[in-house]
Amino acid sequence: MFESIKNLTLEQFIIFATTPIYTIVIVGEILLSNYQHRHFYTIKNTFTNLYLMILNGGLDLLSRGITWGILAYIYNFHFIEIQNSILYWLLLFVAEDFLYYLLHVIDHNTRFFWASHVTHHSSEEFNLTVGFRSSVFQPLYRFIYFIPLSLLGFKVVDMAVVYSFTQIYGILVHTSYVPKLRKMPYMLLEYVFVTPSQHRVHHASNIEYLDKNMGMCLSIWDRIFGTFQEEIDDLPIRYGLTYPLENRGAINIVFHAWIDLWNDLKKPSSFSTKFKYILMPPGWSPDGSTKTSKELRREILNENVEA
């Protein structure tokens, strides 16, 4: 057994080591939520989360030969060499977290990519297994955002290790059992790191919360670029999508946004309108019959001013 562990790559070892931890904390959250009659879990939704995780992971493994190969090839043209190992790993973490923030923002603000990412937000529950409810097709394009890392002298295997660690953190913030941090010094953590409270906001379908708190580990990017929103005490969070998803079958959860996009593209319209259907934010329409999150927030703001 010990010999087989020694032969694992660091990324594989992270998965090997964290699996029992995930199992313990998830079972603990299930038991506690049922004991308290809060019922954060349902069997169907939990299996859907695992199903989407398997699809994402399988596609990731199948595409690595190409995506990792591209990043490794681009590494040959890197123009920076970071000799200090501590600085190397620290800069890799910060840079990769920022690039994931950028990816996340584009996923939310471009309908084509939202069609992939919507699977992660389609759960009307919020629990640790939702962290595994992956954007199925993201492995096919995520590597594009990491190309600058290759040019900066970071190796693809090291990117994978850091990404694995950040994913662990990203999964653990999917919980309702850690309250909003209100006391010092814990409150200081919210100014640097993404907390469960902040990520609950990210998964909310309330108009006030839409497209906020995009960071994976660091919340500083949201504060710098204006996408931060703290949890509002008197605004209960509604999870899921802004529209009812009548068919909650696993296949429809993956493909419904693509089907909706295709149906819009089939409508008689100009080429520029079709182009906008693809690249404008979700909710955009040429006649204003449906609205983006910014337009919806603007309506609320105007209503409050008039009131």
PASE-698739 format. One record per atom (N, C-alpha, C): residue in one letter; x, z, y. Coordinates in pm, whole numbers, padded with zeros to 5 digits, always signed. Atoms other than C-alpha are relative to their C-alpha. Layout:
BEGIN
AXZY/...
This chain:
BEGIN
M+00083+00000-00121/M+00000+00000+00000/M+00087+00000+00125/F-00087-00010-00118/F+00272+00100+00247/F+00079-00129+00021/E-00074+00125-00011/E+00462-00221+00169/E-00088-00108+00062/S+00091+00099-00056/S+00153-00429+00250/S-00023+00025+00147/I+00016-00032-00141/I+00108-00246+00580/I+00120-00045+00080/K-00123+00042-00069/K+00471-00317+00672/K+00001-00149+00027/N-00001+00146-00014/N+00406-00689+00625/N-00105-00052+00098/L+00101+00042-00095/L+00116-00694+00870/L+00063-00032+00134/T-00040+00020-00137/T+00162-00844+01213/T-00055+00115+00083/L+00046-00110-00084/L+00114-00602+01501/L-00149-00014+00031/E+00142+00022-00027/E-00222-00760+01583/E-00084+00039-00121/Q+00074-00035+00121/Q-00337-00727+01223/Q+00000+00150-00023/F-00008-00144+00018/F-00217-00367+01214/F-00098+00072+00094/I+00095-00060-00095/I-00425-00287+01525/I-00140-00005-00058/I+00132+00013+00062/I-00734-00422+01348/I-00013+00093-00119/F-00002-00085+00120/F-00641-00238+01026/F-00016+00148+00039/A-00001-00140-00039/A-00588+00091+01211/A-00128+00043+00073/T+00115-00039-00081/T-00892+00080+01439/T-00133-00011-00075/T+00126+00017+00073/T-01155-00023+01183/T-00062+00134-00042/P+00063-00129+00036/P-01203+00332+01044/P-00041+00081+00123/I+00037-00071-00123/I-01210+00468+01402/I-00134-00051+00051/Y+00127+00060-00041/Y-01485+00224+01498/Y-00114+00051-00089/T+00104-00040+00094/T-01677+00316+01184/T-00047+00143+00027/I+00033-00142-00023/I-01661+00689+01258/I-00080+00018+00128/V+00068-00022-00128/V-01763+00667+01624/V-00137-00068+00002/I+00130+00068+00003/I-02043+00415+01557/I-00100+00079-00084/V+00089-00082+00083/V-02189+00621+01272/V-00037+00128+00074/G+00028-00121-00078/G-02157+00927+01495/G-00103-00026+00108/E+00096+00033-00107/E-02343+00755+01780/E-00138-00027-00058/I+00129+00027+00065/I-02617+00637+01542/I-00069+00132-00036/L+00057-00128+00044/L-02668+00985+01397/L-00044+00085+00119/L+00032-00081-00117/L-02661+01155+01737/L-00121-00055+00074/S+00113+00058-00073/S-02900+00909+01902/S-00131+00018-00076/N+00122-00024+00079/N-03147+00944+01614/N-00039+00147+00002/Y+00028-00144-00004/Y-03116+01323+01614/Y-00066+00038+00132/Q+00055-00029-00132/Q-03194+01326+01986/Q-00122-00085+00032/H+00116+00089-00016/H-03476+01071+01938/H+00019-00098+00116/R-00028+00098-00104/R-03306+00833+02179/R+00004-00142-00058/H+00012+00125+00076/H-03286+00556+01919/H+00068-00118+00071/F-00078+00106-00063/F-03010+00345+02072/F+00022-00118-00094/Y-00027+00104+00100/Y-02988+00142+01749/Y-00127-00042-00073/T+00096+00049+00099/T-03217-00078+01545/T+00079-00078-00104/I-00072+00066+00108/I-03119-00229+01213/I+00019-00149+00031/K-00008+00143-00025/K-03199-00588+01315/K+00102-00033+00107/N-00092+00029-00110/N-03006-00576+01642/N+00144+00029-00040/T-00135-00034+00045/T-02707-00408+01479/T+00057-00110-00090/F-00047+00108+00087/F-02685-00678+01211/F+00023-00129+00079/T-00023+00116-00086/T-02720-00946+01480/T+00134+00012+00070/N-00129-00022-00065/N-02424-00791+01662/N+00115-00031-00095/L-00106+00024+00099/L-02214-00800+01345/L+00008-00148-00037/Y+00005+00143+00031/Y-02326-01156+01267/Y+00072-00081+00108/L-00065+00071-00110/L-02215-01276+01611/L+00150+00029+00004/M-00142-00035+00008/M-01885-01090+01571/M+00071-00085-00107/I-00060+00078+00109/I-01819-01270+01241/I+00013-00146+00041/L-00007+00138-00047/L-01902-01609+01394/L+00115-00019+00098/N-00106+00007-00100/N-01671-01543+01688/N+00137+00013-00065/G-00128-00022+00065/G-01391-01408+01470/G+00041-00116-00089/G-00030+00114+00086/G-01417-01695+01223/G+00044-00121+00081/L-00037+00112-00085/L-01406-01954+01499/L+00136+00023+00065/D-00130-00035-00058/D-01113-01772+01657/D+00113-00030-00099/L-00104+00024+00102/L-00914-01785+01331/L+00018-00149-00027/L-00008+00143+00029/L-01000-02150+01268/L+00066-00080+00112/S-00052+00076-00115/S-00899-02259+01618/S+00139+00043+00044/R-00129-00052-00047/R-00579-02056+01651/R+00115-00098-00019/G-00108+00096+00021/G-00361-02327+01505/G+00016-00093+00119/I-00004+00089-00115/I-00452-02543+01804/I+00024+00078+00129/T-00008-00073-00127/T-00502-02289+02084/T+00133+00073+00015/W-00129-00068-00005/W-00197-02080+01998/W+00114-00101+00007/G-00104+00103-00003/G+00004-02397+01940/G+00019-00055+00140/I-00009+00049-00138/I-00078-02520+02290/I+00073+00101+00088/L-00065-00104-00081/L+00023-02188+02447/L+00148+00013-00035/A-00140-00009+00042/A+00343-02177+02241/A+00081-00119+00051/Y-00068+00119-00051/Y+00430-02532+02345/Y+00026+00014+00150/I-00015-00017-00145/I+00372-02455+02714/I+00105+00106+00032/Y-00103-00103-00019/Y+00595-02149+02676/Y+00139-00061+00014/N-00130+00066-00009/N+00887-02391+02638/N+00036-00038+00144/F-00024+00038-00140/F+00848-02469+03009/F-00009+00120+00094/H+00012-00119-00086/H+00833-02109+03133/H+00119+00007+00095/F-00102-00001-00105/F+01027-02051+03452/F+00038+00140+00044/I-00037-00139-00029/I+01055-01671+03453/I+00041+00068-00130/E-00045-00075+00117/E+01242-01446+03212/E+00003+00148+00039/I+00008-00143-00031/I+01147-01075+03224/I+00081+00075-00105/Q-00093-00064+00094/Q+01431-00878+03067/Q-00042+00142-00035/N+00040-00140+00024/N+01297-00524+03105/N-00127+00004-00084/S+00113+00002+00093/S+01064-00461+02811/S-00121+00075+00053/I+00113-00077-00056/I+00854-00196+02989/I-00071-00082+00106/L+00057+00084-00105/L+00804-00424+03289/L-00073-00119-00062/Y+00060+00115+00068/Y+00729-00714+03054/Y-00141+00033-00048/W+00130-00034+00057/W+00443-00536+02875/W-00099+00045+00108/L+00087-00044-00109/L+00306-00379+03194/L-00056-00120+00077/L+00044+00119-00073/L+00295-00712+03378/L-00092-00086-00086/L+00086+00077+00088/L+00145-00883+03074/L-00141+00059-00003/F+00131-00066+00002/F-00135-00627+03060/F-00077-00028+00129/V+00067+00018-00129/V-00215-00653+03432/V-00041-00146+00020/A+00027+00142-00021/A-00190-01033+03443/A-00110-00049-00095/E+00101+00044+00096/E-00395-01083+03127/E-00136+00058+00033/D+00127-00061-00038/D-00662-00840+03245/D-00061-00074+00119/F+00051+00075-00114/F-00690-01029+03574/F-00053-00137-00042/L+00044+00132+00043/L-00714-01366+03401/L-00128+00008-00082/Y+00126-00017+00071/Y-00986-01231+03173/Y-00113+00027+00099/Y+00099-00021-00106/Y-01168-01108+03483/Y-00044-00136+00058/L+00030+00132-00053/L-01145-01463+03619/L-00087-00080-00097/L+00079+00065+00103/L-01275-01605+03291/L-00143+00053+00000/H+00130-00067+00006/H-01560-01354+03295/H-00087-00040+00120/V+00074+00041-00120/V-01660-01442+03652/V-00052-00143-00015/I+00042+00139+00018/I-01669-01813+03568/I-00108-00010-00109/D+00103-00002+00104/D-01868-01743+03250/D-00137+00036+00058/H+00126-00045-00059/H-02132-01573+03464/H-00052-00094+00108/N+00038+00079-00116/N-02135-01825+03747/N+00001-00151-00024/T+00007+00141+00037/T-02119-02158+03563/T-00091-00011-00120/R+00102+00001+00105/R-02420-02245+03351/R+00054-00047-00135/F-00055+00050+00127/F-02220-02438+03092/F+00067+00112-00078/F-00069-00108+00068/F-02005-02136+03013/F-00092+00119-00025/W+00098-00106+00023/W-02294-01893+03053/W-00076-00025-00129/A+00070+00033+00124/A-02461-02077+02766/A+00072+00057-00122/S-00077-00063+00106/S-02181-01941+02549/S-00002+00152+00013/H-00014-00144-00023/H-02151-01597+02708/H-00132+00075-00011/V+00131-00065-00002/V-02526-01528+02713/V-00027+00081-00126/T+00022-00073+00124/T-02513-01412+02351/T+00039+00147+00015/H-00047-00138-00017/H-02321-01101+02458/H-00099+00083+00081/H+00091-00073-00088/H-02588-01011+02714/H-00144-00001-00052/S+00138+00016+00047/S-02893-01088+02500/S-00054+00124-00069/S+00048-00121+00065/S-02913-00742+02344/S-00081+00085+00098/E+00082-00091-00081/E-03191-00521+02479/E+00033+00145-00031/E-00053-00134+00026/E-03004-00223+02339/E+00141+00007+00055/F-00138-00017-00047/F-02676-00078+02461/F+00064+00109-00083/N-00070-00095+00087/N-02451+00085+02205/N+00134-00060-00038/L-00137+00043+00031/L-02103+00054+02060/L+00004-00133-00075/T-00005+00127+00074/T-02195-00234+01828/T-00024-00120+00092/V+00017+00111-00095/V-02294-00443+02134/V+00136-00051+00046/G-00135+00043-00033/G-01922-00450+02208/G+00052-00107-00095/F-00038+00103+00097/F-01888-00665+01895/F-00086-00125+00010/R+00094+00112-00015/R-02169-00898+02005/R+00068-00107+00085/S-00096+00086-00070/S-01925-01170+02098/S-00062-00129+00051/S+00031+00136-00045/S-01954-01491+02297/S+00060-00096-00103/V-00046+00068+00121/V-01930-01711+01989/V+00102-00109+00028/F-00085+00116-00022/F-01768-02019+02142/F+00116+00026+00096/Q-00106-00029-00097/Q-01533-01841+02384/Q+00141-00026-00053/P-00136+00028+00048/P-01227-01872+02153/P+00045-00145+00020/L-00036+00141-00015/L-01242-02250+02203/L+00057-00032+00138/Y-00048+00029-00136/Y-01165-02228+02576/Y+00073+00116+00067/R-00064-00116-00062/R-01032-01878+02645/R+00149-00023+00024/F-00145+00019-00010/F-00673-01990+02589/F+00039-00073+00129/I-00031+00076-00122/I-00694-02220+02895/I+00037+00095+00113/Y-00026-00096-00106/Y-00700-01916+03122/Y+00134+00070-00018/F-00126-00069+00027/F-00388-01778+02955/F+00121-00092+00011/I-00112+00093-00019/I-00177-02088+03020/I+00100+00052+00104/P-00098-00054-00096/P-00024-01925+03333/P+00090+00107-00061/L-00082-00103+00065/L+00097-01641+03108/L+00116-00065-00076/S-00108+00071+00070/S+00294-01888+02897/S+00105-00048+00099/L-00094+00049-00101/L+00449-02037+03210/L+00080+00113+00063/L-00070-00116-00056/L+00542-01687+03326/L+00091+00068-00102/G-00095-00050+00098/G+00738-01627+03006/G-00054+00101-00098/F+00061-00091+00097/F+00492-01430+02795/F-00032-00077-00129/K+00019+00066+00129/K+00481-01518+02424/K-00144+00017-00047/V+00139+00001+00043/V+00149-01603+02263/V-00031+00117-00093/V+00026-00113+00090/V+00185-01334+01994/V-00013+00129+00079/D+00009-00120-00084/D+00237-01074+02267/D-00133+00000+00078/M+00132+00010-00064/M-00072-01203+02451/M-00108+00051-00096/A+00100-00038+00099/A-00268-01154+02128/A-00002+00151-00020/V-00008-00145+00017/V-00146-00795+02093/V-00067+00071+00117/V+00060-00062-00118/V-00240-00703+02450/V-00150-00024+00002/Y+00143+00030+00002/Y-00575-00878+02413/Y-00072+00089-00101/S+00059-00088+00101/S-00643-00675+02098/S-00019+00141+00055/F+00012-00134-00059/F-00574-00349+02284/F-00110+00004+00106/T+00102+00000-00103/T-00793-00448+02577/T-00139-00014-00061/Q+00129+00011+00069/Q-01071-00545+02335/Q-00046+00134-00054/I+00034-00134+00048/I-01057-00196+02185/I-00065+00080+00113/Y+00054-00071-00116/Y-01112-00048+02530/Y-00136-00060+00039/G+00123+00067-00038/G-01379-00308+02606/G-00117+00034-00090/I+00106-00038+00094/I-01575-00212+02295/I-00045+00143+00024/L+00032-00142-00013/L-01558+00162+02358/L-00079+00034+00126/V+00079-00029-00120/V-01717+00136+02704/V-00146-00039-00018/H+00140+00033+00028/H-02039+00010+02542/H-00071+00123-00057/T+00068-00121+00046/T-02195+00354+02521/T-00076+00064+00115/S+00080-00073-00099/S-02461+00556+02701/S+00032+00149-00001/Y-00028-00142+00016/Y-02306+00886+02599/Y+00108+00053+00094/V-00096-00045-00102/V-02040+00896+02870/V-00067-00018+00136/P+00073+00011-00126/P-02210+00977+03202/P+00088-00054+00112/K-00073+00038-00120/K-02112+00858+03545/K+00093+00114+00040/L-00099-00103-00032/L-01794+01041+03643/L-00017+00041+00147/R+00034-00045-00135/R-01881+01253+03945/R+00097+00103+00056/K-00088-00107-00043/K-01608+01517+03961/K+00146-00044-00002/M-00144+00023-00001/M-01242+01504+04051/M+00062+00083-00112/P-00071+00126-00026/P-00998+01418+03903/P-00056-00119-00079/Y+00053+00107+00085/Y-01211+01218+03655/Y-00057-00115+00081/M+00060+00103-00084/M-01383+01033+03938/M+00104-00104+00042/L-00106+00094-00038/L-01047+00878+04027/L+00017-00111-00102/L-00012+00101+00105/L-01052+00696+03694/L-00088-00121+00030/E+00092+00109-00029/E-01349+00490+03814/E+00053-00096+00105/Y-00058+00088-00101/Y-01139+00349+04096/Y+00104-00094-00059/V-00103+00082+00065/V-00888+00202+03851/V-00051-00065-00127/F+00041+00049+00131/F-01047+00167+03509/F-00151-00021-00009/V+00141+00021+00031/V-01378+00027+03390/V-00049+00119-00083/T+00057-00114+00072/T-01599+00314+03272/T-00131-00043-00066/P+00130+00033+00060/P-01910+00316+03050/P-00111-00015+00103/S+00101+00011-00105/S-02122+00373+03361/S+00007-00137+00067/Q-00016+00131-00063/Q-01979+00062+03525/Q-00042-00112-00094/H+00033+00109+00093/H-02024-00143+03210/H-00149-00001-00034/R+00146+00000+00014/R-02384-00029+03171/R-00063-00087+00109/V+00046+00084-00111/V-02439-00189+03511/V+00019-00147-00034/H-00029+00140+00032/H-02276-00508+03387/H-00101-00059-00097/H+00095+00049+00100/H-02524-00534+03099/H-00145+00009+00045/A+00137-00017-00048/A-02828-00462+03314/A-00061-00133+00042/S+00072+00120-00046/S-03092-00725+03387/S-00070+00025+00134/N+00053-00026-00134/N-03201-00553+03710/N+00067-00094+00099/I-00055+00096-00096/I-03157-00797+03997/I+00117+00060+00077/E-00106-00065-00078/E-02946-00544+04186/E+00133+00007-00075/Y-00119-00017+00083/Y-02700-00529+03897/Y+00058-00131-00055/L-00041+00125+00065/L-02671-00895+03796/L+00140-00046+00045/D-00133+00059-00026/D-02318-01043+03771/D+00093+00096+00071/K-00086-00100-00059/K-02144-00722+03865/K+00092+00060-00108/N-00094-00074+00087/N-01847-00529+03716/N+00050-00085-00115/M-00049+00098+00096/M-01669-00813+03540/M+00130+00040-00071/G-00129-00037+00056/G-01346-00630+03457/G-00008+00042-00146/M-00009-00044+00138/M-01237-00567+03100/M+00051+00143-00007/C-00059-00135-00002/C-01009-00265+03152/C+00011+00055+00141/L-00023-00043-00137/L-00931-00250+03523/L-00118-00036+00089/S+00110+00025-00093/S-01206-00213+03782/S+00050-00044+00137/I-00054+00034-00132/I-00971-00292+04070/I-00035-00143+00040/W+00031+00140-00034/W-01048-00666+04046/W-00141-00009+00060/D+00136+00001-00054/D-01420-00603+04104/D-00003+00055+00142/R-00003-00060-00134/R-01342-00386+04405/R+00067-00095+00100/I-00073+00091-00089/I-01099-00641+04549/I-00086-00122+00034/F+00069+00129-00018/F-01323-00947+04501/F-00151+00014+00021/G+00139-00019-00039/G-01660-00791+04580/G-00102-00011-00110/T+00096+00006+00110/T-01818-00787+04235/T-00027+00139-00058/F+00021-00136+00050/F-01831-00408+04201/F-00136+00054+00040/Q+00126-00068-00028/Q-02155-00215+04177/Q-00006+00127-00084/E+00011-00124+00077/E-02186+00149+04081/E-00142+00018-00051/E+00130-00030+00057/E-02473+00282+03874/E-00082+00080+00101/I+00086-00064-00099/I-02761+00379+04104/I-00088+00104-00069/D+00066-00112+00068/D-02914+00717+04018/D-00149-00024-00022/D+00146+00015+00011/D-03279+00623+04083/D-00041-00142-00038/L+00031+00135+00048/L-03260+00273+03934/L+00031-00009-00149/P-00022+00004+00145/P-03305+00292+03555/P+00042-00140-00045/I-00054+00128+00046/I-03117+00019+03373/I-00091-00062-00106/R+00067+00080+00102/R-03303-00252+03183/R+00104-00093-00061/Y-00099+00082+00067/Y-03084-00422+02926/Y-00062-00131-00050/G+00046+00129+00048/G-03106-00779+02805/G+00006-00105+00108/L+00000+00113-00093/L-03176-01104+02986/L-00112+00014+00101/T+00102-00007-00105/T-03383-01163+03298/T-00129-00068-00042/Y+00118+00069+00050/Y-03626-01374+03094/Y-00024+00046-00144/P+00027-00045+00138/P-03802-01280+02770/P+00048-00102-00102/L-00047+00087+00108/L-03639-01421+02459/L-00093+00023-00118/E+00104-00022+00100/E-03938-01462+02229/E+00055-00011-00142/N-00061+00017+00132/N-03739-01590+01932/N+00135+00070+00001/R-00123-00077+00001/R-03474-01326+01868/R+00076-00019-00132/G-00076+00034+00120/G-03345-01491+01553/G+00145-00026+00036/A-00144+00007-00027/A-02967-01498+01523/A+00042-00140+00046/I-00038+00137-00037/I-02946-01880+01547/I-00047-00032+00141/N+00052+00028-00133/N-03168-01900+01854/N+00077+00075+00108/I-00079-00077-00096/I-02965-01628+02027/I+00127-00077+00038/V-00123+00076-00025/V-02656-01850+01992/V-00029-00127+00078/F+00019+00137-00050/F-02813-02183+02089/F-00109-00016+00105/H+00115+00022-00088/H-03116-02118+02313/H+00041-00046+00139/A-00042+00039-00136/A-02922-02150+02642/A+00052-00143+00001/W-00045+00138+00009/W-02762-02474+02525/W-00120-00094-00007/I+00121+00082+00011/I-03106-02611+02434/I-00068-00011+00136/D+00061+00002-00132/D-03244-02512+02775/D+00078-00091+00095/L-00083+00084-00084/L-02950-02681+02947/L-00022-00148-00034/W+00022+00139+00043/W-02999-02998+02742/W-00135-00051+00047/N+00133+00040-00046/N-03369-03005+02828/N-00001-00029+00150/D-00010+00027-00143/D-03284-02985+03198/D+00075-00130+00027/L-00078+00122-00018/L-03028-03262+03164/L-00080-00125-00035/K+00083+00115+00038/K-03292-03488+03005/K-00103-00034+00106/K+00098+00027-00104/K-03515-03461+03311/K+00047-00117+00087/P-00038+00110-00091/P-03521-03769+03537/P+00061+00059+00128/S-00068-00053-00118/S-03267-03685+03806/S+00128-00079+00024/S-00124+00069-00035/S-02957-03814+03980/S+00117+00058-00078/F-00120-00048+00068/F-02610-03783+03834/F+00050+00129+00063/S-00049-00121-00067/S-02517-03523+04096/S-00085+00121-00037/T+00086-00111+00041/T-02819-03312+04001/T+00033+00045-00141/K-00039-00036+00138/K-02724-03327+03632/K+00133+00075+00000/F-00130-00066-00011/F-02370-03230+03729/F-00018+00144+00047/K+00026-00134-00051/K-02507-02931+03920/K-00066+00088-00106/Y+00060-00077+00110/Y-02719-02825+03622/Y+00109+00060-00089/I-00108-00045+00088/I-02393-02792+03429/I+00089+00103+00068/L-00104-00080-00065/L-02166-02633+03687/L-00050+00104+00099/M+00054-00102-00091/M-02393-02435+03919/M-00031+00127-00079/P+00031-00126+00071/P-02477-02071+03839/P-00130-00008-00078/P+00128-00006+00073/P-02750-01991+03585/P-00115+00029+00097/G+00115-00019-00087/G-03092-02011+03748/G-00012-00103+00109/W+00008+00102-00106/W-03003-02293+03987/W-00098-00110-00041/S+00088+00114+00021/S-03267-02563+04023/S-00009-00080+00129/P+00001+00083-00121/P-03296-02856+04264/P-00119+00028+00091/D+00120-00025-00081/D-03645-02752+04378/D-00023+00147+00029/G+00014-00143-00027/G-03590-02376+04390/G-00102+00070-00088/S+00099-00061+00089/S-03838-02313+04109/S+00059+00114-00081/T-00074-00112+00060/T-03577-02093+03942/T+00116+00033+00092/K-00097-00045-00099/K-03317-01892+04126/K+00121+00066-00065/T-00123-00065+00045/T-02961-01767+04086/T-00008+00149+00034/S+00000-00145-00027/S-02875-01397+04094/S+00020+00029+00149/K-00021-00021-00143/K-02751-01427+04453/K-00127-00027+00079/E+00126+00032-00068/E-03077-01591+04561/E-00103+00108-00024/L+00094-00107+00031/L-03280-01321+04386/L+00033+00126+00080/R-00040-00118-00079/R-03078-01046+04557/R-00033-00020+00147/R+00031+00029-00141/R-03124-01219+04892/R-00149+00020+00026/E+00145-00019-00015/E-03502-01215+04839/E-00033+00149+00011/I+00023-00144-00005/I-03495-00841+04769/I+00042+00057+00133/L-00054-00048-00128/L-03283-00780+05078/L-00096-00036+00114/N+00094+00043-00105/N-03524-00982+05294/N-00130+00080-00006/E+00123-00079+00016/E-03823-00795+05151/E+00019+00141+00055/N-00027-00135-00049/N-03658-00461+05231/N+00007+00003+00152/V-00010+00008-00145/V-03583-00573+05587/V-00138-00012+00064/E+00134+00020-00052/E-03941-00690+05641/E-00084+00126-00015/A+00075-00124+00020/A-04075-00364+05497/A+00041+00106+00102/
